[in-house]
Amino acid sequence: MPRLHLAIFAGVLAAALGLAWLAWRSLDSRRVLLEQGAAETRRREAEAGALAWQERISARTAPLLALLAGTGAPAPALATLEQKPGVAAAFALDRAGRLAWPPRPQARIPYVEELPGDGEARGHLEEGYSHEFRRKDPVAALASYTAASDPRFGRSVRVEALLQAGALAATLDDPAAALRSYSLALDLARFASSHHLLLARFEVARLRGLDSAEAREREVLRLLEECERPDAAARFGEALPAARARAEAMAADLTPSPDGVRRRGELLEAAIRRRWREAARDQAQDAVSPLLSRSADLSFAALPGRRLAAWRPLATGGCAGIVLLPEGLPPAPVRIVGDAEGWRAEGTGVRVPVPAAAGLSAYLPPSNAAAVEIARQRAWLGVALAALLAALAAGLGMSFRAVKREAELAQLKSDFVATVSHELKTPLALVRMYAETLTLGRVDGEDRRREYLEVILRESERLTGMIERILDFARIERGEGAWRPAPGDLAAAVRGIAEDYAARHALDLEIDVPAPARACFDPEALALALRNLLENAVRYSEGRPAIAVRVSVLGGAVRVAVEDRGIGVPPGERARIFERFYRAGDPRARGVKGTGLGLALVASVMEGHGGRARCEGRDGGGSRFVLEFPVSEGRR
C-alpha cells in the first residue's frame, strides 16, 4: 500500500507541474495573435488562388463538353471525347443516376421459332436424353439428337439438339462431328441464350486448336480479340465477363510464338485500357449520382487518384461528362495533390472549398511555417491539458478509494479483534468453570459428571476449530495455501464429507449425489470449504436445520451446492460476504457468533482450484452456496 500511495503522490505532483507549465505557455499570447493575423491574410490569398484554379478548370472542360448535344448524349460524341488528351473516360447517366453510356452487358433474350412439327423434334430430344442418361447408350443418343436437328424443324429446338449432339460427340472422341454440330449452332446463335452461345464458341475454339499448337494459339487470340471488340457486349450479353475470364485463362496456358506475344501484348493493353475506363466511370457514377439535382450548367466532383469528373446536365434528364486525368488538369497556383479522401495541398494548411465545384475542395497552406507551428502547439497544449486533468482526476479518485479502503479494512480488523476476543472468552470461561467444578469435587452423580465433561469437550472442539480457521486464513494470507488438486470422483468425496459431518453433529442432511462426477480437487481443501458451508448453514438456521447437499454437472463445471432454509443473505451483500472479516448487516446475522473468515477461506480454496464460489437466494427463504469445479479432462 505505501507503494500505491507513492505512485499516487507522484502522479498528482506531475499533473500539478504540467498545469504550471501550461499556465506559463499561455502567457505567450501576443505572438500567437500576430501570427494568426498573418496566416489569415495568406489564407485569403490562397482562397483567391483556389478560385482562379477553378476558373482554369472550367475553361479547360467547357470546350470539351460543348461537343455534347443539348438534347441527348450521342455515343459518337462520347466516344470522341474518350480519345482527347488528358481524358480518362467519358460517361452518361440517366435520371436515376445509372450509367446510360456505355451500356452495361444485358441479358441476351434469344429468339423463339416454333414450327408445327416441333413436337416430333421434342420427342427425338427426349429419346436422346433417355438413351444418354438412363440406358447409357451414347451412339443411339447421338442419332436421336441428330434427328432432332433436321432443318425441317424450328431453329430453337434445333439449337438445343445441336448443342447436345456436339457435347456428346466430344465425349465420344469425335472432334469432327462435335465441331460440325457446334458450328451449326453458332450459325443459329440468335436463337440461343448468352451462356449457350458462350459454350458453343469456346468449344469450337478448343476443337479447332486440337490439330496443332499454332492452331490453338490462333483460336485463343481470336477469342481474346472478340472479347475486346466494341460489340462484345451485344455479342455475348451478360456472359461477357465469363467469356473474358475464360479466354484469359486459356491464354495463360499457351506457349506463345513471337507473333503471338505481340498480339497478346496489344490485346492486354486494350484490356487494361478498358478496365481503367470502367473504373473511372464507376468512380464518376458514385460521385455524380448524388449531385444530379444541381441546376448548374457545368459541375465538378473530385475522384480518387487526383482525377476530376466534369459534367453538364442534359435536356432529356441525367447528365453526360468526362473524367480528367491528373495531367489533364490545368496548373494550380498552389501545389495540389489528390488522394482517396479528395484534394489537398502538400503539408498542413487550411481547408478552402473551391466555388461551384461540388465535392471538390483544396487544402491550401497558411502564410508561413511559424503559423503552422503555432497551430500544432495549440493542439498539443489542448491534448496535454486534457491528459493532465484526467491524470489529476484519476490520482485523486485512487487516493480517495485507497483511503476509504484502508479505513474500511481498519474497521473490519477492529471488529474482527473484538469478535475473536469475545468468541474465545466465552468457551474459555465455560471450560474453566466446569473444570474447576470437577476439580473441587462438587459434582454429584456420574451423569452430571459426564455432562460437564461433554461441555468441556464441545467447547474445546469449538476453540480448536476457531483457532484452526484463523491459522488457515493466516497461512493463505502468507501465500502458503497452495492446494494440490488431482483428478478424482468429486461426488464420492462430497458424499463422504457430508455423511461424516452429519454423523458427528447428529444432523439430518439431504444428500443428493446422483452419479460420479470427475474433477480436479484437493480433498483437504474440499473438506475445509464444505465444512465451513455446513457450519454456516447450521448456525444461521432458525429452529431445526433443513440442509441439503447436492452435486450436479452442468456444462464444463461440477457444481456442489449447500442449501438451507435459514435467514438468508440480502441480494446486495451476496458478493461481499466472501471478503475477509466482512459480516452481513442483518441484525439476525449479527447475533450469530463468528469471525467473518469462513467464507473468505471458501473463496480462497475455489480460487486455488480454478473455480469460483457464489451465493444465491432460494424461493421460500434461505440461501444456496454453490462451489463450481472445472470438469476433469479424463471424464467419460
VEXLUM-250430 format. One line per field, with one value per residue (C-alpha): residue number from 1; x, y, z. Coordinates in nm, 2 decimals. Each point is the difference from the previous one (the first is absolute). Layout:
<torses>
num: NUM	...
x: X	...
y: Y	...
z: Z	...
</torses>
This chain:
<torses>
num: 1	2	3	4	5	6	7	8	9	10	11	12	13	14	15	16	17	18	19	20	21	22	23	24	25	26	27	28	29	30	31	32	33	34	35	36	37	38	39	40	41	42	43	44	45	46	47	48	49	50	51	52	53	54	55	56	57	58	59	60	61	62	63	64	65	66	67	68	69	70	71	72	73	74	75	76	77	78	79	80	81	82	83	84	85	86	87	88	89	90	91	92	93	94	95	96	97	98	99	100	101	102	103	104	105	106	107	108	109	110	111	112	113	114	115	116	117	118	119	120	121	122	123	124	125	126	127	128	129	130	131	132	133	134	135	136	137	138	139	140	141	142	143	144	145	146	147	148	149	150	151	152	153	154	155	156	157	158	159	160	161	162	163	164	165	166	167	168	169	170	171	172	173	174	175	176	177	178	179	180	181	182	183	184	185	186	187	188	189	190	191	192	193	194	195	196	197	198	199	200	201	202	203	204	205	206	207	208	209	210	211	212	213	214	215	216	217	218	219	220	221	222	223	224	225	226	227	228	229	230	231	232	233	234	235	236	237	238	239	240	241	242	243	244	245	246	247	248	249	250	251	252	253	254	255	256	257	258	259	260	261	262	263	264	265	266	267	268	269	270	271	272	273	274	275	276	277	278	279	280	281	282	283	284	285	286	287	288	289	290	291	292	293	294	295	296	297	298	299	300	301	302	303	304	305	306	307	308	309	310	311	312	313	314	315	316	317	318	319	320	321	322	323	324	325	326	327	328	329	330	331	332	333	334	335	336	337	338	339	340	341	342	343	344	345	346	347	348	349	350	351	352	353	354	355	356	357	358	359	360	361	362	363	364	365	366	367	368	369	370	371	372	373	374	375	376	377	378	379	380	381	382	383	384	385	386	387	388	389	390	391	392	393	394	395	396	397	398	399	400	401	402	403	404	405	406	407	408	409	410	411	412	413	414	415	416	417	418	419	420	421	422	423	424	425	426	427	428	429	430	431	432	433	434	435	436	437	438	439	440	441	442	443	444	445	446	447	448	449	450	451	452	453	454	455	456	457	458	459	460	461	462	463	464	465	466	467	468	469	470	471	472	473	474	475	476	477	478	479	480	481	482	483	484	485	486	487	488	489	490	491	492	493	494	495	496	497	498	499	500	501	502	503	504	505	506	507	508	509	510	511	512	513	514	515	516	517	518	519	520	521	522	523	524	525	526	527	528	529	530	531	532	533	534	535	536	537	538	539	540	541	542	543	544	545	546	547	548	549	550	551	552	553	554	555	556	557	558	559	560	561	562	563	564	565	566	567	568	569	570	571	572	573	574	575	576	577	578	579	580	581	582	583	584	585	586	587	588	589	590	591	592	593	594	595	596	597	598	599	600	601	602	603	604	605	606	607	608	609	610	611	612	613	614	615	616	617	618	619	620	621	622	623	624	625	626	627	628	629	630	631	632	633	634	635	636
x: 0.00	0.29	0.11	-0.35	0.00	0.34	-0.13	-0.31	0.21	0.23	-0.29	-0.16	0.33	0.06	-0.35	0.06	0.34	-0.17	-0.27	0.26	0.19	-0.33	-0.07	0.35	-0.05	-0.33	0.17	0.16	-0.32	0.10	0.23	-0.28	-0.25	0.25	0.08	-0.37	-0.07	0.28	-0.14	-0.35	0.14	0.18	-0.31	-0.21	0.27	-0.01	-0.37	0.03	0.25	-0.24	-0.27	0.24	0.07	-0.37	-0.04	0.29	-0.17	-0.32	0.19	0.16	-0.31	-0.27	0.12	0.02	-0.35	-0.13	0.03	-0.30	-0.34	-0.24	-0.28	0.19	0.33	0.08	0.24	0.23	0.06	0.08	0.23	0.18	0.04	0.18	0.27	0.08	0.34	-0.03	-0.35	-0.02	-0.35	-0.34	-0.33	-0.37	-0.25	-0.38	-0.25	0.05	0.38	0.06	0.26	-0.17	0.32	0.18	-0.29	0.06	-0.02	-0.36	-0.16	-0.03	-0.35	0.01	-0.26	-0.25	-0.11	-0.24	-0.14	-0.30	0.23	0.21	-0.19	0.18	0.33	-0.07	-0.08	0.35	0.16	-0.18	0.11	0.35	0.00	-0.13	0.27	0.28	-0.09	-0.22	0.10	0.37	-0.01	0.18	-0.01	-0.38	-0.02	0.22	-0.23	-0.30	0.16	0.09	-0.35	-0.13	0.23	-0.16	-0.05	-0.37	-0.04	-0.01	0.34	-0.05	-0.03	0.28	0.24	-0.07	0.05	0.32	0.15	-0.08	0.14	0.32	0.06	-0.07	0.22	0.29	-0.05	0.01	0.34	-0.15	0.13	-0.11	-0.36	0.01	0.15	-0.27	-0.28	0.14	0.06	-0.36	-0.12	0.21	-0.17	-0.33	0.15	-0.29	-0.22	0.23	0.05	0.32	0.15	-0.08	0.16	0.31	0.02	-0.02	0.25	0.26	-0.05	0.05	0.33	0.11	-0.08	0.17	0.31	0.04	0.19	0.32	0.14	-0.02	-0.37	-0.07	0.19	-0.19	-0.34	0.08	0.12	-0.31	-0.21	0.18	-0.05	-0.37	-0.03	0.16	-0.19	-0.24	-0.30	0.11	-0.28	-0.27	0.16	0.04	-0.25	0.01	0.25	0.27	0.19	0.01	0.12	0.28	0.11	-0.01	0.19	0.27	0.03	0.05	0.26	0.19	0.06	0.15	0.37	-0.03	0.19	0.19	-0.30	-0.24	0.20	-0.05	-0.37	-0.05	0.17	-0.23	-0.31	0.13	0.05	-0.35	-0.14	0.19	-0.12	-0.36	0.02	0.16	-0.29	-0.26	0.15	0.00	-0.37	-0.09	0.17	-0.17	-0.34	0.05	0.10	-0.24	-0.32	-0.08	0.06	-0.23	-0.26	0.25	-0.12	0.35	0.10	0.34	0.09	0.29	0.08	0.33	0.08	0.28	0.33	0.01	-0.27	-0.28	-0.35	-0.15	-0.36	-0.29	-0.38	-0.19	-0.34	-0.14	0.11	0.32	0.34	0.30	0.36	0.36	0.27	0.32	0.34	0.24	0.20	-0.31	-0.06	0.12	0.29	-0.11	0.13	0.09	0.13	-0.31	-0.01	-0.29	-0.06	-0.28	-0.16	0.00	0.25	0.26	0.32	0.32	0.07	-0.24	-0.24	-0.35	-0.29	-0.14	-0.29	0.02	-0.31	-0.25	0.19	-0.23	0.20	0.33	0.22	0.36	0.22	0.21	0.31	0.00	0.23	0.32	0.14	-0.04	-0.38	0.01	0.21	-0.24	-0.29	0.19	0.09	-0.35	-0.12	0.27	-0.08	-0.37	0.09	0.25	-0.24	-0.27	0.24	0.13	-0.35	-0.09	0.31	-0.07	-0.36	0.11	0.26	-0.25	-0.25	0.26	0.10	-0.36	-0.06	0.33	-0.08	-0.35	0.11	0.26	-0.26	-0.24	0.27	0.11	-0.36	-0.04	0.32	-0.12	-0.33	0.19	0.22	-0.31	-0.19	0.28	0.07	-0.37	-0.01	0.31	-0.11	-0.34	0.12	0.31	-0.23	-0.22	0.30	0.16	-0.33	-0.08	0.36	0.01	-0.33	0.13	0.33	-0.16	-0.22	-0.33	-0.17	-0.25	-0.06	0.17	-0.26	0.07	0.38	-0.04	-0.21	0.27	0.27	-0.20	-0.04	0.38	0.07	-0.25	0.13	0.36	-0.09	-0.16	0.32	0.21	-0.22	0.01	0.38	0.05	-0.21	0.21	0.32	-0.12	-0.09	0.34	0.17	-0.19	0.08	0.37	-0.02	0.04	-0.35	0.09	-0.23	0.08	-0.30	0.00	-0.26	-0.25	-0.37	-0.12	-0.35	0.12	0.23	-0.29	-0.22	0.26	0.07	-0.38	-0.08	0.29	-0.11	-0.36	0.11	0.23	-0.26	-0.32	-0.15	-0.26	0.16	-0.16	0.29	-0.08	0.30	-0.15	0.30	0.39	0.14	0.37	0.19	0.34	-0.01	0.20	-0.19	0.12	-0.10	-0.34	-0.06	0.10	-0.24	-0.29	0.02	0.00	-0.31	-0.18	0.10	-0.15	-0.31	-0.05	0.09	-0.23	-0.30	-0.28	-0.15	0.08	0.24	-0.12	0.32	0.06	0.33	-0.03	0.25	-0.07	0.19	-0.10	0.20	0.37	-0.03	-0.10	-0.22	-0.01	-0.30	-0.07	-0.36	-0.18	-0.32	0.17	-0.02	0.16	0.23	-0.13	0.06	0.22	0.24	0.04	0.32	0.17	-0.06	0.30	0.23	0.22	-0.14	-0.33	-0.33	-0.35	-0.18	-0.32	-0.06	-0.09	0.34	0.18	-0.14	0.17	0.36	0.27	0.33	-0.08	0.27	-0.19	-0.13	0.34	0.16	-0.25	0.07	0.37	-0.04	-0.21	0.25	0.28	-0.20	-0.08	-0.37	-0.22	-0.24	-0.32	-0.31	-0.36	-0.34	-0.27	-0.36	-0.18	0.30	0.35	0.32	0.18	0.38	0.15	0.36	0.09	0.29	0.13	-0.08	0.30	0.13	-0.01	-0.38	-0.20
y: 0.00	0.25	-0.05	0.08	0.32	0.10	-0.06	0.21	0.28	-0.01	0.01	0.30	0.18	-0.06	0.13	0.31	0.07	-0.05	0.25	0.25	-0.05	0.05	0.32	0.13	-0.08	0.17	0.33	0.02	0.10	0.32	-0.18	-0.25	0.27	0.17	-0.32	-0.09	0.34	-0.06	-0.35	0.13	0.24	-0.27	-0.22	0.26	0.01	-0.38	0.00	0.24	-0.24	-0.28	0.20	0.07	-0.37	-0.09	0.26	-0.17	-0.34	0.14	0.15	-0.34	-0.21	0.23	-0.04	-0.38	-0.03	0.24	-0.30	-0.16	0.09	0.18	-0.26	-0.32	-0.18	-0.16	-0.28	0.13	0.33	-0.19	-0.24	0.30	0.16	-0.31	0.05	0.35	0.06	0.00	-0.17	-0.33	-0.09	0.14	-0.09	0.08	-0.06	-0.02	0.17	-0.27	0.03	-0.32	-0.03	0.06	0.00	-0.23	-0.24	-0.29	-0.35	-0.11	-0.34	-0.12	-0.12	-0.26	0.00	-0.28	-0.18	-0.28	-0.20	-0.24	-0.30	0.10	-0.26	-0.27	0.17	0.02	-0.37	-0.07	0.21	-0.18	-0.33	0.12	0.10	-0.34	-0.18	0.21	0.03	-0.31	-0.27	0.12	-0.05	0.31	-0.12	-0.03	0.34	0.17	-0.14	0.14	0.34	0.01	-0.09	0.29	0.25	-0.06	0.33	-0.06	0.07	0.34	0.16	0.03	-0.38	-0.05	0.21	-0.21	-0.32	0.11	0.11	-0.35	-0.17	0.20	-0.07	-0.37	-0.03	0.17	-0.26	-0.28	0.14	0.10	0.36	0.04	-0.08	0.22	0.29	-0.04	0.01	0.30	0.19	-0.06	0.12	0.32	0.07	0.00	0.21	0.25	-0.29	-0.10	0.16	0.18	-0.29	-0.25	0.22	0.04	-0.38	-0.06	0.27	-0.13	-0.36	0.09	0.18	-0.30	-0.26	0.21	0.02	-0.37	-0.03	0.19	0.26	0.26	-0.06	0.01	0.33	0.15	-0.10	0.13	0.33	0.03	-0.06	0.27	0.24	-0.07	0.07	0.34	0.11	0.29	-0.22	-0.27	0.10	-0.04	-0.32	-0.18	0.19	-0.07	-0.28	0.25	0.00	-0.38	0.00	0.24	-0.20	-0.33	0.14	0.14	-0.33	-0.18	0.25	-0.05	-0.37	0.08	0.00	0.29	0.05	0.34	0.12	-0.12	0.19	0.32	-0.06	-0.09	0.31	0.21	-0.18	0.03	0.38	0.03	-0.20	0.22	0.32	-0.14	-0.08	0.33	0.18	-0.22	0.08	0.38	-0.02	-0.19	0.26	0.28	-0.17	-0.03	0.37	0.16	-0.20	0.18	0.34	-0.04	0.24	0.30	0.25	0.13	-0.02	-0.13	-0.20	-0.18	-0.27	-0.13	-0.36	-0.22	0.00	0.37	-0.04	0.25	-0.06	0.28	-0.02	0.19	-0.07	-0.13	0.13	-0.35	-0.05	-0.14	0.13	-0.07	0.07	-0.10	-0.11	0.21	-0.16	0.19	0.11	0.13	0.25	0.36	0.12	0.12	0.30	-0.23	-0.36	-0.21	-0.38	-0.25	-0.31	-0.23	0.27	0.28	0.28	0.16	0.21	-0.15	0.07	0.13	0.28	0.14	-0.15	0.22	-0.13	0.07	0.21	-0.17	-0.33	-0.25	-0.24	0.17	0.18	0.10	0.00	0.31	0.09	0.29	0.30	-0.15	-0.28	0.20	0.00	-0.38	-0.04	0.22	-0.21	-0.32	0.14	0.09	-0.34	-0.16	0.23	-0.09	-0.37	0.03	0.20	-0.26	-0.28	0.18	0.07	-0.36	-0.12	0.24	-0.12	-0.36	0.06	0.17	-0.28	-0.27	0.18	0.03	-0.37	-0.10	0.20	-0.12	-0.36	0.04	0.14	-0.28	-0.26	0.15	0.00	-0.36	-0.10	0.17	-0.18	-0.32	0.04	0.08	-0.29	-0.25	0.12	-0.05	-0.34	-0.12	0.13	-0.18	-0.36	0.06	0.12	-0.31	-0.24	0.17	0.00	-0.36	-0.11	0.18	-0.16	-0.35	0.07	0.11	-0.31	0.18	-0.22	-0.25	-0.31	-0.15	0.14	0.36	-0.06	-0.14	0.30	0.24	-0.19	0.01	0.38	0.04	-0.22	0.18	0.34	-0.12	-0.12	0.34	0.17	-0.23	0.06	0.38	0.00	-0.23	0.22	0.31	-0.19	-0.13	0.36	0.13	-0.28	0.10	0.37	-0.09	-0.18	-0.35	-0.12	-0.16	-0.29	-0.31	-0.10	-0.34	-0.18	-0.20	-0.07	0.33	-0.13	-0.29	0.23	0.24	-0.28	-0.13	0.35	0.07	-0.33	0.03	0.35	-0.11	-0.30	0.21	0.28	-0.22	0.18	-0.12	0.11	-0.05	-0.13	0.00	-0.14	-0.19	-0.11	0.01	0.34	0.03	0.32	0.11	0.08	-0.01	-0.22	0.21	0.32	-0.14	-0.11	0.34	0.18	-0.24	0.00	0.38	0.01	-0.27	0.18	0.33	-0.18	-0.14	0.33	0.22	-0.23	0.08	-0.31	-0.35	0.04	-0.12	-0.04	-0.17	-0.08	-0.05	-0.08	0.06	0.03	0.30	0.08	0.00	0.02	-0.22	0.19	-0.08	0.18	0.04	0.11	0.11	0.16	0.25	0.37	0.05	0.27	0.33	0.03	0.31	-0.19	-0.33	0.10	0.16	-0.28	-0.18	0.29	-0.05	0.13	0.10	-0.09	0.07	0.29	-0.19	0.02	-0.37	-0.07	0.23	-0.20	-0.31	-0.06	0.00	0.15	0.08	-0.22	-0.32	0.12	0.18	-0.35	-0.15	0.26	-0.05	-0.38	0.04	0.25	-0.25	-0.26	0.23	0.01	0.24	0.03	0.19	0.06	-0.02	0.05	-0.28	0.02	-0.01	0.13	-0.12	0.00	-0.22	0.01	-0.15	-0.12	-0.04	-0.23	-0.04	-0.35	-0.22	-0.08	-0.37	0.01	-0.26
z: 0.00	0.06	-0.36	-0.12	0.21	-0.14	-0.36	0.07	0.14	-0.29	-0.25	0.17	0.02	-0.37	-0.08	0.21	-0.17	-0.34	0.08	0.11	-0.33	-0.20	0.19	-0.08	-0.37	-0.01	0.09	-0.34	-0.19	-0.18	-0.25	-0.06	-0.09	-0.24	-0.17	-0.03	-0.17	-0.25	-0.06	-0.07	-0.25	-0.19	0.03	-0.19	-0.27	-0.02	-0.03	-0.29	-0.16	0.04	-0.18	-0.28	-0.03	-0.02	-0.28	-0.19	0.04	-0.14	-0.29	-0.07	0.02	-0.15	-0.37	0.05	0.13	-0.27	-0.24	0.17	-0.14	0.24	-0.06	0.06	0.03	-0.34	0.01	-0.27	0.19	0.32	-0.18	-0.15	0.34	0.12	-0.26	0.11	0.18	0.38	0.00	0.18	-0.10	-0.10	0.16	0.00	0.28	-0.02	0.23	0.27	0.00	-0.19	-0.28	-0.33	-0.20	-0.06	0.05	0.24	-0.14	0.02	0.01	-0.36	-0.07	-0.28	-0.28	0.00	-0.32	0.03	-0.30	-0.01	-0.01	0.31	0.21	-0.20	0.07	0.37	-0.01	-0.15	0.27	0.28	-0.16	-0.02	0.36	0.09	-0.20	0.14	0.37	0.07	-0.24	-0.03	-0.38	-0.14	-0.36	0.00	0.18	-0.26	-0.27	0.17	0.05	-0.37	-0.10	0.22	-0.18	-0.34	-0.20	-0.03	0.38	0.17	0.06	0.38	0.05	-0.26	0.21	0.30	-0.19	-0.16	0.34	0.14	-0.30	0.01	0.37	-0.05	-0.31	0.20	0.27	-0.26	-0.13	-0.33	-0.03	-0.37	0.09	0.31	-0.20	-0.27	0.26	0.19	-0.32	-0.12	0.35	-0.04	-0.33	0.19	0.29	0.01	0.11	0.29	0.35	0.09	0.19	-0.27	-0.25	0.22	0.04	-0.38	-0.08	0.24	-0.09	-0.37	0.09	0.21	-0.27	-0.27	0.21	0.04	-0.33	0.11	0.24	-0.27	-0.05	0.37	0.03	-0.29	0.13	0.36	-0.13	-0.22	0.31	0.19	-0.29	-0.01	0.37	-0.04	-0.31	0.03	-0.07	0.26	0.24	-0.27	-0.12	0.34	0.21	0.37	-0.06	-0.11	0.34	0.00	-0.37	0.09	0.30	-0.19	-0.29	0.22	0.18	-0.33	-0.11	0.33	-0.09	-0.35	-0.10	-0.23	-0.32	-0.07	-0.20	0.27	0.26	-0.19	-0.05	0.36	0.11	-0.22	0.14	0.36	-0.05	-0.14	0.30	0.25	-0.17	0.01	0.37	0.07	-0.17	0.17	0.34	-0.08	-0.11	0.32	0.21	-0.19	0.05	0.37	0.03	-0.25	0.07	0.33	-0.17	-0.31	0.15	-0.04	-0.26	-0.09	-0.36	0.09	0.31	0.15	0.25	0.14	-0.06	0.16	-0.17	-0.08	-0.26	-0.06	-0.13	-0.21	-0.13	-0.13	0.03	-0.30	-0.12	0.01	0.36	0.15	-0.11	-0.21	0.08	0.01	0.25	-0.03	0.08	0.23	-0.30	-0.16	0.29	-0.05	0.22	0.35	0.18	0.29	0.01	0.01	0.01	0.02	0.21	0.09	0.22	-0.25	-0.07	0.22	-0.02	0.10	0.37	0.27	-0.08	0.01	-0.19	-0.28	-0.21	-0.37	-0.11	-0.23	0.03	0.19	0.21	-0.10	0.25	0.04	0.31	-0.04	0.21	0.24	-0.02	0.15	0.21	0.32	-0.02	-0.07	0.31	0.21	-0.11	0.09	0.34	0.08	-0.09	0.22	0.28	-0.01	0.00	0.28	0.21	-0.04	0.08	0.31	0.13	-0.06	0.19	0.28	0.03	-0.02	0.28	0.23	-0.06	0.07	0.31	0.12	-0.07	0.17	0.32	0.01	-0.05	0.28	0.24	-0.08	0.04	0.33	0.13	-0.12	0.18	0.32	-0.02	-0.06	0.30	0.22	-0.14	0.04	0.35	0.09	-0.18	0.18	0.34	0.01	-0.05	0.22	0.28	-0.04	-0.01	0.31	0.20	-0.06	0.05	0.34	0.10	-0.09	0.18	0.32	0.00	0.01	-0.26	0.13	-0.22	-0.30	-0.24	0.11	-0.02	-0.36	-0.10	0.13	-0.19	-0.32	0.04	0.05	-0.31	-0.21	0.09	-0.05	-0.35	-0.07	0.11	-0.21	-0.31	0.05	0.04	-0.29	-0.22	0.10	-0.06	-0.34	-0.10	0.12	-0.19	-0.32	0.05	0.02	-0.33	0.15	-0.09	-0.33	-0.06	-0.20	-0.21	-0.15	-0.22	0.20	0.06	0.15	0.06	0.22	0.20	0.06	0.12	0.24	0.15	0.04	0.16	0.24	0.10	0.04	0.22	0.22	0.06	0.00	-0.30	-0.25	-0.33	-0.34	-0.22	-0.37	-0.19	-0.30	-0.20	0.00	-0.10	-0.07	0.07	0.12	0.37	0.32	0.26	0.30	-0.17	-0.10	0.36	0.13	-0.23	0.03	0.39	0.01	-0.22	0.22	0.32	-0.14	-0.11	0.36	0.18	-0.22	0.01	0.24	0.17	-0.14	-0.30	-0.34	-0.20	-0.33	-0.18	-0.38	-0.27	-0.37	-0.33	-0.21	-0.32	0.09	0.38	0.29	0.24	0.37	0.16	0.38	0.05	0.32	0.12	0.23	0.02	-0.35	-0.13	-0.14	-0.38	0.04	0.23	-0.18	-0.18	0.31	0.25	-0.16	0.11	0.30	0.34	-0.17	0.16	-0.12	0.14	0.09	0.37	0.02	-0.17	0.24	0.30	-0.13	0.13	-0.27	-0.11	-0.36	-0.14	-0.10	-0.34	-0.07	0.04	-0.23	-0.27	0.04	-0.05	-0.31	-0.15	0.06	-0.19	-0.30	0.09	0.18	0.29	0.00	0.21	-0.13	0.15	0.02	-0.06	0.33	0.20	0.08	-0.20	-0.25	0.00	-0.32	-0.06	-0.37	-0.08	-0.36	-0.15	-0.02	-0.35	0.08	0.04	-0.20
</torses>
